[in-house]
Amino acid sequence: VPEIVGLVTDVPGLVPDWDFEVMDYALFIPKLHGTATLSAISELERTHYMNATMLDGDLQIGETITSTSRQLTQHVPLKRKNSSYPTIIRFVAGTLSQERVYQITALEIHILVRSMLLRGVTEDGSPYEVCYPFRGSWKGRAFAIPQNLSSLQIEAAFQEFHLALPVSENHSSSEFVTVFKHLDEEEIPRTERRMYGYQKATCATMCAKNVKCYGYKDVRGGCYFATGPSAPEMSCMELHERKTRQNSRVQISAKFCDIHNTDNCAQSTSQNQLVKASLDQQVLTFPKVQGRLPRRSMGRTSMTMQASTSLGSILYPDAPYEVNFLRGTPLVQKLMYSKGSLQETNVKPDGTQTFLVSLSYDPNSFLDNKNIYLGVILEDITEFEVQWEAPLQRVDLSIQSIYFPR
């Protein structure tokens, strides 16, 4: 029986380990890796020839290559325009009377940001600690930190995600899974098309509008989405504590650097999929008051965060993210309307505004619901989060986005 006795790949992500009697394999490759090289090895006493074919979905890419020697090498381009997903490499070992087919499916590894834990000390010695979970797209978000913060440490929790075969969008799993959707212009209401200024859906806009979406991949005719739970299965702090204790097969590191000088980076340490760094004034630089700078510019700064995946002894960097910081509480104007009576409004020294609202309802009636309408405008920030304090039960807690026509 002809057979391929070994397969050598330039990316050490083959699962399971090669066994000539196993026919199907997955090759996990970091998403920014452009080309993969696979070399099949046979024994001439048992195998007279080998050939290799690449498939883009159901379509063959290029010509089938054939070799009568003991080694056949296939270079696989992964960044093809208007391509499908995943890429399949098919090796055939044959004799004059028999053939054996081996199939390798190339799947992408994505690095997901689960949460950010910020710790520090203010100028008066008070401790500062806040944990931000990440759900959905985080483009344009900014961390609000105290005005008088004297030191700041950041702890980022990551998770690797294998963009594998998709499941139904209506799945009930709380795990991270792959979902595929076709691009359809009719999925965007006409009012939203006028408001947002685009006429056709893109993978980026569809991911940004879905709090379950943590990442995406553009493919021919649609989008693959990395989706997770809209509400975390544990608190942000519990996630960081669990990441500290558990061992991970894929090691993730990260760099936190000055946005204007990527060689100026904070020293960081990695433990499993947690990365810690101390952000000093060289990395996180707020503009100094010179001339007539806009007030919002003086309190804003950014840095770059670039995560990397370690496979074997090779480090594969991911695309860098821009992380924004806002010093002090953002200026907020709040308008409120409800069907009950507004009894009291209180503004705390840190800028937090609370409302005391009186609403009457029938606890025995499931149909007796009350609507409260909040309108919020933030200075240069387009997102806010609504939280209810006990004893009012939270029914729907989600991040809302506000867009203003230009």
Contacts in CASP RR format, 6 or more apart in sequence:
PFRMAT RR
TARGET T0000
AUTHOR 0000-0000-0000
METHOD contacts of the structure
MODEL  1
VPEIVGLVTDVPGLVPDWDFEVMDYALFIPKLHGTATLSAISELERTHYM
NATMLDGDLQIGETITSTSRQLTQHVPLKRKNSSYPTIIRFVAGTLSQER
VYQITALEIHILVRSMLLRGVTEDGSPYEVCYPFRGSWKGRAFAIPQNLS
SLQIEAAFQEFHLALPVSENHSSSEFVTVFKHLDEEEIPRTERRMYGYQK
ATCATMCAKNVKCYGYKDVRGGCYFATGPSAPEMSCMELHERKTRQNSRV
QISAKFCDIHNTDNCAQSTSQNQLVKASLDQQVLTFPKVQGRLPRRSMGR
TSMTMQASTSLGSILYPDAPYEVNFLRGTPLVQKLMYSKGSLQETNVKPD
GTQTFLVSLSYDPNSFLDNKNIYLGVILEDITEFEVQWEAPLQRVDLSIQ
SIYFPR
1 46 0 8 1.000
1 98 0 8 1.000
1 100 0 8 1.000
2 42 0 8 1.000
2 46 0 8 1.000
2 47 0 8 1.000
2 48 0 8 1.000
2 93 0 8 1.000
2 94 0 8 1.000
2 95 0 8 1.000
2 98 0 8 1.000
2 99 0 8 1.000
2 100 0 8 1.000
3 20 0 8 1.000
3 21 0 8 1.000
3 42 0 8 1.000
3 43 0 8 1.000
3 46 0 8 1.000
3 47 0 8 1.000
3 93 0 8 1.000
3 100 0 8 1.000
4 20 0 8 1.000
4 40 0 8 1.000
4 41 0 8 1.000
4 42 0 8 1.000
4 47 0 8 1.000
4 50 0 8 1.000
4 91 0 8 1.000
4 93 0 8 1.000
4 100 0 8 1.000
4 102 0 8 1.000
5 20 0 8 1.000
5 41 0 8 1.000
5 42 0 8 1.000
5 43 0 8 1.000
6 18 0 8 1.000
6 20 0 8 1.000
6 40 0 8 1.000
6 41 0 8 1.000
7 14 0 8 1.000
7 18 0 8 1.000
7 25 0 8 1.000
7 38 0 8 1.000
7 39 0 8 1.000
7 40 0 8 1.000
7 41 0 8 1.000
7 91 0 8 1.000
7 102 0 8 1.000
7 104 0 8 1.000
8 38 0 8 1.000
8 39 0 8 1.000
8 41 0 8 1.000
9 27 0 8 1.000
9 36 0 8 1.000
9 37 0 8 1.000
9 38 0 8 1.000
9 39 0 8 1.000
10 36 0 8 1.000
10 37 0 8 1.000
11 27 0 8 1.000
11 28 0 8 1.000
11 29 0 8 1.000
11 30 0 8 1.000
11 33 0 8 1.000
11 36 0 8 1.000
11 311 0 8 1.000
11 314 0 8 1.000
12 311 0 8 1.000
12 312 0 8 1.000
12 314 0 8 1.000
13 27 0 8 1.000
13 28 0 8 1.000
13 29 0 8 1.000
13 311 0 8 1.000
14 25 0 8 1.000
14 26 0 8 1.000
14 27 0 8 1.000
14 104 0 8 1.000
15 25 0 8 1.000
15 26 0 8 1.000
15 27 0 8 1.000
15 28 0 8 1.000
16 22 0 8 1.000
16 25 0 8 1.000
18 25 0 8 1.000
23 100 0 8 1.000
23 101 0 8 1.000
23 102 0 8 1.000
23 103 0 8 1.000
24 102 0 8 1.000
24 103 0 8 1.000
24 105 0 8 1.000
25 102 0 8 1.000
25 103 0 8 1.000
25 104 0 8 1.000
25 105 0 8 1.000
26 104 0 8 1.000
26 105 0 8 1.000
26 106 0 8 1.000
26 107 0 8 1.000
26 164 0 8 1.000
27 36 0 8 1.000
27 38 0 8 1.000
27 89 0 8 1.000
27 104 0 8 1.000
27 105 0 8 1.000
27 106 0 8 1.000
27 107 0 8 1.000
28 107 0 8 1.000
28 108 0 8 1.000
28 109 0 8 1.000
28 162 0 8 1.000
28 311 0 8 1.000
29 36 0 8 1.000
29 78 0 8 1.000
29 106 0 8 1.000
29 107 0 8 1.000
29 108 0 8 1.000
29 109 0 8 1.000
30 108 0 8 1.000
30 109 0 8 1.000
30 309 0 8 1.000
30 311 0 8 1.000
30 316 0 8 1.000
30 318 0 8 1.000
31 108 0 8 1.000
31 109 0 8 1.000
31 110 0 8 1.000
31 163 0 8 1.000
31 217 0 8 1.000
31 318 0 8 1.000
32 316 0 8 1.000
32 317 0 8 1.000
32 318 0 8 1.000
32 319 0 8 1.000
33 78 0 8 1.000
33 316 0 8 1.000
34 77 0 8 1.000
34 78 0 8 1.000
34 79 0 8 1.000
35 75 0 8 1.000
35 76 0 8 1.000
35 77 0 8 1.000
35 78 0 8 1.000
36 75 0 8 1.000
36 76 0 8 1.000
36 78 0 8 1.000
36 106 0 8 1.000
37 73 0 8 1.000
37 74 0 8 1.000
37 75 0 8 1.000
37 76 0 8 1.000
38 52 0 8 1.000
38 73 0 8 1.000
38 74 0 8 1.000
38 76 0 8 1.000
38 89 0 8 1.000
38 91 0 8 1.000
38 104 0 8 1.000
39 71 0 8 1.000
39 72 0 8 1.000
39 73 0 8 1.000
39 74 0 8 1.000
40 50 0 8 1.000
40 52 0 8 1.000
40 71 0 8 1.000
40 72 0 8 1.000
40 73 0 8 1.000
40 74 0 8 1.000
40 91 0 8 1.000
40 93 0 8 1.000
40 102 0 8 1.000
41 70 0 8 1.000
41 71 0 8 1.000
42 50 0 8 1.000
42 70 0 8 1.000
42 71 0 8 1.000
42 72 0 8 1.000
42 93 0 8 1.000
43 70 0 8 1.000
44 69 0 8 1.000
44 70 0 8 1.000
46 95 0 8 1.000
47 93 0 8 1.000
47 94 0 8 1.000
47 95 0 8 1.000
48 68 0 8 1.000
48 94 0 8 1.000
48 95 0 8 1.000
48 96 0 8 1.000
49 66 0 8 1.000
49 67 0 8 1.000
49 68 0 8 1.000
49 93 0 8 1.000
49 94 0 8 1.000
49 95 0 8 1.000
50 66 0 8 1.000
50 67 0 8 1.000
50 72 0 8 1.000
50 91 0 8 1.000
50 92 0 8 1.000
50 93 0 8 1.000
50 94 0 8 1.000
51 64 0 8 1.000
51 65 0 8 1.000
51 66 0 8 1.000
51 67 0 8 1.000
51 72 0 8 1.000
51 91 0 8 1.000
51 92 0 8 1.000
52 64 0 8 1.000
52 65 0 8 1.000
52 72 0 8 1.000
52 74 0 8 1.000
52 89 0 8 1.000
52 90 0 8 1.000
52 91 0 8 1.000
52 92 0 8 1.000
53 60 0 8 1.000
53 64 0 8 1.000
53 89 0 8 1.000
53 90 0 8 1.000
53 92 0 8 1.000
54 60 0 8 1.000
54 61 0 8 1.000
54 62 0 8 1.000
54 74 0 8 1.000
54 76 0 8 1.000
54 87 0 8 1.000
54 88 0 8 1.000
54 89 0 8 1.000
54 90 0 8 1.000
55 61 0 8 1.000
55 87 0 8 1.000
55 88 0 8 1.000
55 89 0 8 1.000
55 90 0 8 1.000
56 80 0 8 1.000
56 83 0 8 1.000
56 84 0 8 1.000
56 87 0 8 1.000
57 84 0 8 1.000
57 85 0 8 1.000
57 86 0 8 1.000
57 87 0 8 1.000
57 88 0 8 1.000
59 84 0 8 1.000
61 80 0 8 1.000
61 87 0 8 1.000
65 72 0 8 1.000
65 74 0 8 1.000
66 72 0 8 1.000
72 91 0 8 1.000
74 89 0 8 1.000
74 91 0 8 1.000
76 87 0 8 1.000
76 89 0 8 1.000
76 106 0 8 1.000
78 87 0 8 1.000
78 106 0 8 1.000
82 220 0 8 1.000
83 219 0 8 1.000
83 220 0 8 1.000
84 219 0 8 1.000
84 220 0 8 1.000
85 163 0 8 1.000
85 217 0 8 1.000
85 219 0 8 1.000
85 224 0 8 1.000
86 105 0 8 1.000
86 106 0 8 1.000
86 107 0 8 1.000
86 108 0 8 1.000
86 163 0 8 1.000
87 105 0 8 1.000
87 106 0 8 1.000
88 103 0 8 1.000
88 104 0 8 1.000
88 105 0 8 1.000
88 106 0 8 1.000
89 103 0 8 1.000
89 104 0 8 1.000
89 106 0 8 1.000
90 101 0 8 1.000
90 102 0 8 1.000
90 103 0 8 1.000
90 104 0 8 1.000
91 101 0 8 1.000
91 102 0 8 1.000
91 103 0 8 1.000
91 104 0 8 1.000
92 99 0 8 1.000
92 100 0 8 1.000
92 101 0 8 1.000
92 102 0 8 1.000
93 99 0 8 1.000
93 100 0 8 1.000
93 102 0 8 1.000
94 100 0 8 1.000
107 162 0 8 1.000
107 163 0 8 1.000
107 164 0 8 1.000
108 162 0 8 1.000
108 163 0 8 1.000
108 217 0 8 1.000
109 160 0 8 1.000
109 161 0 8 1.000
109 162 0 8 1.000
109 163 0 8 1.000
109 250 0 8 1.000
109 309 0 8 1.000
110 160 0 8 1.000
110 161 0 8 1.000
110 162 0 8 1.000
110 163 0 8 1.000
110 215 0 8 1.000
110 226 0 8 1.000
111 158 0 8 1.000
111 159 0 8 1.000
111 160 0 8 1.000
111 161 0 8 1.000
111 252 0 8 1.000
111 307 0 8 1.000
111 309 0 8 1.000
111 318 0 8 1.000
112 158 0 8 1.000
112 159 0 8 1.000
112 160 0 8 1.000
112 161 0 8 1.000
112 176 0 8 1.000
112 214 0 8 1.000
112 215 0 8 1.000
112 226 0 8 1.000
113 134 0 8 1.000
113 138 0 8 1.000
113 156 0 8 1.000
113 157 0 8 1.000
113 158 0 8 1.000
113 214 0 8 1.000
113 307 0 8 1.000
113 321 0 8 1.000
114 133 0 8 1.000
114 134 0 8 1.000
114 157 0 8 1.000
114 158 0 8 1.000
114 159 0 8 1.000
114 239 0 8 1.000
115 131 0 8 1.000
115 132 0 8 1.000
115 133 0 8 1.000
115 134 0 8 1.000
115 156 0 8 1.000
115 157 0 8 1.000
115 236 0 8 1.000
115 239 0 8 1.000
115 240 0 8 1.000
116 131 0 8 1.000
116 132 0 8 1.000
116 134 0 8 1.000
116 143 0 8 1.000
116 154 0 8 1.000
116 155 0 8 1.000
116 156 0 8 1.000
116 157 0 8 1.000
117 129 0 8 1.000
117 130 0 8 1.000
117 131 0 8 1.000
117 132 0 8 1.000
117 154 0 8 1.000
117 155 0 8 1.000
117 156 0 8 1.000
117 157 0 8 1.000
117 236 0 8 1.000
117 237 0 8 1.000
117 240 0 8 1.000
118 128 0 8 1.000
118 129 0 8 1.000
118 130 0 8 1.000
118 131 0 8 1.000
118 132 0 8 1.000
118 143 0 8 1.000
118 145 0 8 1.000
118 152 0 8 1.000
118 153 0 8 1.000
118 154 0 8 1.000
118 155 0 8 1.000
119 127 0 8 1.000
119 128 0 8 1.000
119 129 0 8 1.000
119 152 0 8 1.000
119 153 0 8 1.000
119 155 0 8 1.000
120 127 0 8 1.000
120 128 0 8 1.000
120 129 0 8 1.000
120 149 0 8 1.000
120 150 0 8 1.000
120 151 0 8 1.000
120 152 0 8 1.000
120 153 0 8 1.000
121 127 0 8 1.000
121 128 0 8 1.000
121 149 0 8 1.000
121 150 0 8 1.000
121 151 0 8 1.000
122 128 0 8 1.000
122 146 0 8 1.000
122 148 0 8 1.000
122 149 0 8 1.000
122 150 0 8 1.000
123 148 0 8 1.000
123 149 0 8 1.000
123 150 0 8 1.000
124 148 0 8 1.000
125 150 0 8 1.000
128 145 0 8 1.000
128 146 0 8 1.000
128 149 0 8 1.000
128 152 0 8 1.000
131 235 0 8 1.000
131 236 0 8 1.000
131 237 0 8 1.000
131 240 0 8 1.000
132 143 0 8 1.000
132 236 0 8 1.000
133 232 0 8 1.000
133 236 0 8 1.000
133 239 0 8 1.000
134 214 0 8 1.000
135 211 0 8 1.000
135 212 0 8 1.000
135 214 0 8 1.000
135 230 0 8 1.000
135 231 0 8 1.000
135 232 0 8 1.000
135 399 0 8 1.000
136 207 0 8 1.000
136 208 0 8 1.000
136 210 0 8 1.000
136 211 0 8 1.000
136 212 0 8 1.000
136 213 0 8 1.000
136 214 0 8 1.000
136 215 0 8 1.000
137 204 0 8 1.000
137 207 0 8 1.000
137 208 0 8 1.000
137 213 0 8 1.000
137 215 0 8 1.000
138 321 0 8 1.000
139 208 0 8 1.000
140 324 0 8 1.000
140 382 0 8 1.000
140 383 0 8 1.000
141 324 0 8 1.000
141 383 0 8 1.000
142 300 0 8 1.000
142 324 0 8 1.000
142 325 0 8 1.000
142 326 0 8 1.000
142 381 0 8 1.000
143 323 0 8 1.000
143 324 0 8 1.000
143 325 0 8 1.000
143 326 0 8 1.000
144 325 0 8 1.000
144 326 0 8 1.000
144 327 0 8 1.000
144 328 0 8 1.000
144 329 0 8 1.000
144 330 0 8 1.000
145 152 0 8 1.000
145 325 0 8 1.000
145 326 0 8 1.000
145 327 0 8 1.000
145 328 0 8 1.000
146 327 0 8 1.000
146 328 0 8 1.000
147 327 0 8 1.000
147 328 0 8 1.000
149 327 0 8 1.000
151 278 0 8 1.000
152 278 0 8 1.000
152 279 0 8 1.000
152 284 0 8 1.000
153 276 0 8 1.000
153 277 0 8 1.000
153 278 0 8 1.000
153 279 0 8 1.000
154 256 0 8 1.000
154 276 0 8 1.000
154 277 0 8 1.000
154 278 0 8 1.000
154 279 0 8 1.000
155 240 0 8 1.000
155 274 0 8 1.000
155 275 0 8 1.000
155 276 0 8 1.000
156 254 0 8 1.000
156 274 0 8 1.000
156 275 0 8 1.000
156 305 0 8 1.000
156 307 0 8 1.000
157 239 0 8 1.000
157 240 0 8 1.000
157 243 0 8 1.000
157 273 0 8 1.000
157 274 0 8 1.000
158 252 0 8 1.000
158 254 0 8 1.000
158 273 0 8 1.000
158 274 0 8 1.000
158 275 0 8 1.000
158 307 0 8 1.000
159 176 0 8 1.000
159 273 0 8 1.000
160 248 0 8 1.000
160 250 0 8 1.000
160 252 0 8 1.000
160 273 0 8 1.000
160 309 0 8 1.000
161 176 0 8 1.000
161 214 0 8 1.000
161 226 0 8 1.000
163 178 0 8 1.000
163 217 0 8 1.000
163 224 0 8 1.000
163 226 0 8 1.000
164 178 0 8 1.000
165 178 0 8 1.000
166 177 0 8 1.000
166 178 0 8 1.000
166 179 0 8 1.000
166 180 0 8 1.000
166 224 0 8 1.000
167 173 0 8 1.000
167 177 0 8 1.000
167 178 0 8 1.000
167 179 0 8 1.000
168 179 0 8 1.000
169 179 0 8 1.000
169 181 0 8 1.000
171 177 0 8 1.000
171 179 0 8 1.000
174 228 0 8 1.000
174 229 0 8 1.000
174 233 0 8 1.000
175 228 0 8 1.000
176 214 0 8 1.000
176 226 0 8 1.000
176 227 0 8 1.000
176 228 0 8 1.000
177 227 0 8 1.000
177 228 0 8 1.000
178 224 0 8 1.000
178 225 0 8 1.000
178 226 0 8 1.000
178 227 0 8 1.000
179 224 0 8 1.000
179 225 0 8 1.000
179 227 0 8 1.000
180 222 0 8 1.000
180 223 0 8 1.000
180 224 0 8 1.000
180 225 0 8 1.000
181 206 0 8 1.000
181 222 0 8 1.000
181 223 0 8 1.000
181 225 0 8 1.000
182 221 0 8 1.000
182 222 0 8 1.000
183 200 0 8 1.000
183 201 0 8 1.000
183 202 0 8 1.000
183 203 0 8 1.000
183 206 0 8 1.000
183 221 0 8 1.000
183 222 0 8 1.000
183 223 0 8 1.000
184 201 0 8 1.000
185 199 0 8 1.000
185 200 0 8 1.000
185 201 0 8 1.000
187 201 0 8 1.000
187 206 0 8 1.000
188 198 0 8 1.000
188 200 0 8 1.000
188 201 0 8 1.000
193 199 0 8 1.000
195 403 0 8 1.000
195 405 0 8 1.000
196 205 0 8 1.000
196 403 0 8 1.000
198 205 0 8 1.000
202 218 0 8 1.000
203 216 0 8 1.000
203 217 0 8 1.000
203 218 0 8 1.000
203 222 0 8 1.000
203 223 0 8 1.000
203 225 0 8 1.000
204 216 0 8 1.000
206 213 0 8 1.000
206 216 0 8 1.000
206 223 0 8 1.000
206 225 0 8 1.000
207 213 0 8 1.000
207 215 0 8 1.000
207 216 0 8 1.000
207 223 0 8 1.000
207 225 0 8 1.000
208 401 0 8 1.000
209 401 0 8 1.000
210 225 0 8 1.000
210 227 0 8 1.000
211 230 0 8 1.000
211 398 0 8 1.000
211 399 0 8 1.000
212 227 0 8 1.000
212 228 0 8 1.000
212 229 0 8 1.000
212 230 0 8 1.000
213 225 0 8 1.000
213 226 0 8 1.000
213 227 0 8 1.000
213 228 0 8 1.000
214 226 0 8 1.000
214 227 0 8 1.000
214 228 0 8 1.000
215 225 0 8 1.000
215 226 0 8 1.000
216 223 0 8 1.000
216 224 0 8 1.000
216 225 0 8 1.000
216 226 0 8 1.000
217 223 0 8 1.000
217 224 0 8 1.000
230 398 0 8 1.000
231 397 0 8 1.000
232 239 0 8 1.000
234 242 0 8 1.000
240 274 0 8 1.000
243 271 0 8 1.000
243 272 0 8 1.000
243 273 0 8 1.000
243 274 0 8 1.000
244 271 0 8 1.000
244 272 0 8 1.000
244 274 0 8 1.000
246 272 0 8 1.000
247 272 0 8 1.000
248 272 0 8 1.000
248 273 0 8 1.000
250 273 0 8 1.000
250 309 0 8 1.000
250 310 0 8 1.000
250 311 0 8 1.000
251 270 0 8 1.000
251 272 0 8 1.000
251 273 0 8 1.000
251 309 0 8 1.000
251 310 0 8 1.000
252 270 0 8 1.000
252 272 0 8 1.000
252 273 0 8 1.000
252 275 0 8 1.000
252 307 0 8 1.000
252 308 0 8 1.000
252 309 0 8 1.000
252 310 0 8 1.000
253 268 0 8 1.000
253 270 0 8 1.000
253 275 0 8 1.000
253 307 0 8 1.000
253 308 0 8 1.000
253 310 0 8 1.000
253 315 0 8 1.000
254 268 0 8 1.000
254 270 0 8 1.000
254 275 0 8 1.000
254 277 0 8 1.000
254 305 0 8 1.000
254 306 0 8 1.000
254 307 0 8 1.000
254 308 0 8 1.000
255 265 0 8 1.000
255 266 0 8 1.000
255 268 0 8 1.000
255 304 0 8 1.000
255 305 0 8 1.000
255 306 0 8 1.000
255 308 0 8 1.000
256 265 0 8 1.000
256 266 0 8 1.000
256 268 0 8 1.000
256 277 0 8 1.000
256 279 0 8 1.000
256 283 0 8 1.000
256 303 0 8 1.000
256 304 0 8 1.000
256 305 0 8 1.000
256 323 0 8 1.000
257 263 0 8 1.000
257 264 0 8 1.000
257 265 0 8 1.000
257 266 0 8 1.000
257 283 0 8 1.000
257 303 0 8 1.000
257 304 0 8 1.000
257 305 0 8 1.000
257 306 0 8 1.000
258 264 0 8 1.000
258 265 0 8 1.000
258 282 0 8 1.000
258 283 0 8 1.000
258 285 0 8 1.000
258 303 0 8 1.000
258 304 0 8 1.000
259 301 0 8 1.000
259 302 0 8 1.000
259 303 0 8 1.000
259 304 0 8 1.000
259 322 0 8 1.000
262 304 0 8 1.000
262 320 0 8 1.000
264 282 0 8 1.000
264 283 0 8 1.000
265 283 0 8 1.000
266 277 0 8 1.000
266 278 0 8 1.000
266 279 0 8 1.000
266 280 0 8 1.000
266 283 0 8 1.000
267 277 0 8 1.000
267 278 0 8 1.000
268 275 0 8 1.000
268 276 0 8 1.000
268 277 0 8 1.000
269 275 0 8 1.000
269 276 0 8 1.000
269 277 0 8 1.000
270 276 0 8 1.000
275 307 0 8 1.000
279 303 0 8 1.000
283 303 0 8 1.000
284 301 0 8 1.000
284 303 0 8 1.000
284 325 0 8 1.000
285 301 0 8 1.000
286 298 0 8 1.000
286 299 0 8 1.000
286 300 0 8 1.000
286 301 0 8 1.000
286 327 0 8 1.000
287 293 0 8 1.000
287 297 0 8 1.000
287 298 0 8 1.000
287 299 0 8 1.000
287 300 0 8 1.000
287 301 0 8 1.000
289 298 0 8 1.000
296 379 0 8 1.000
296 380 0 8 1.000
299 326 0 8 1.000
299 327 0 8 1.000
299 328 0 8 1.000
300 324 0 8 1.000
300 325 0 8 1.000
300 326 0 8 1.000
300 327 0 8 1.000
300 380 0 8 1.000
301 324 0 8 1.000
301 325 0 8 1.000
301 327 0 8 1.000
302 322 0 8 1.000
302 323 0 8 1.000
302 324 0 8 1.000
302 325 0 8 1.000
303 322 0 8 1.000
303 323 0 8 1.000
303 325 0 8 1.000
304 320 0 8 1.000
304 321 0 8 1.000
304 322 0 8 1.000
304 323 0 8 1.000
305 320 0 8 1.000
305 321 0 8 1.000
305 322 0 8 1.000
305 323 0 8 1.000
306 317 0 8 1.000
306 318 0 8 1.000
306 319 0 8 1.000
306 320 0 8 1.000
306 321 0 8 1.000
307 317 0 8 1.000
307 318 0 8 1.000
308 315 0 8 1.000
308 316 0 8 1.000
308 317 0 8 1.000
308 318 0 8 1.000
309 315 0 8 1.000
309 316 0 8 1.000
309 318 0 8 1.000
310 316 0 8 1.000
326 381 0 8 1.000
329 350 0 8 1.000
329 351 0 8 1.000
329 352 0 8 1.000
330 378 0 8 1.000
330 379 0 8 1.000
330 380 0 8 1.000
330 381 0 8 1.000
331 378 0 8 1.000
331 379 0 8 1.000
332 351 0 8 1.000
332 353 0 8 1.000
332 376 0 8 1.000
332 377 0 8 1.000
332 378 0 8 1.000
332 379 0 8 1.000
333 376 0 8 1.000
333 377 0 8 1.000
334 353 0 8 1.000
334 374 0 8 1.000
334 375 0 8 1.000
334 376 0 8 1.000
335 374 0 8 1.000
335 375 0 8 1.000
335 376 0 8 1.000
336 342 0 8 1.000
336 355 0 8 1.000
336 372 0 8 1.000
336 373 0 8 1.000
336 374 0 8 1.000
336 375 0 8 1.000
337 372 0 8 1.000
337 373 0 8 1.000
338 357 0 8 1.000
338 359 0 8 1.000
338 370 0 8 1.000
338 371 0 8 1.000
338 372 0 8 1.000
338 373 0 8 1.000
339 359 0 8 1.000
339 370 0 8 1.000
339 371 0 8 1.000
339 372 0 8 1.000
340 357 0 8 1.000
340 358 0 8 1.000
340 359 0 8 1.000
340 360 0 8 1.000
340 370 0 8 1.000
341 357 0 8 1.000
341 358 0 8 1.000
342 355 0 8 1.000
342 356 0 8 1.000
342 357 0 8 1.000
343 356 0 8 1.000
343 357 0 8 1.000
343 358 0 8 1.000
344 355 0 8 1.000
344 356 0 8 1.000
345 353 0 8 1.000
345 354 0 8 1.000
345 355 0 8 1.000
345 356 0 8 1.000
346 353 0 8 1.000
346 354 0 8 1.000
346 356 0 8 1.000
347 353 0 8 1.000
347 354 0 8 1.000
348 354 0 8 1.000
357 372 0 8 1.000
359 370 0 8 1.000
359 372 0 8 1.000
361 368 0 8 1.000
361 369 0 8 1.000
361 370 0 8 1.000
362 368 0 8 1.000
374 386 0 8 1.000
376 384 0 8 1.000
376 402 0 8 1.000
377 402 0 8 1.000
378 384 0 8 1.000
382 401 0 8 1.000
382 402 0 8 1.000
382 403 0 8 1.000
383 399 0 8 1.000
383 400 0 8 1.000
383 401 0 8 1.000
383 402 0 8 1.000
384 399 0 8 1.000
384 400 0 8 1.000
384 402 0 8 1.000
385 397 0 8 1.000
385 399 0 8 1.000
385 400 0 8 1.000
386 397 0 8 1.000
386 398 0 8 1.000
386 400 0 8 1.000
387 394 0 8 1.000
387 397 0 8 1.000
388 394 0 8 1.000
388 397 0 8 1.000
END
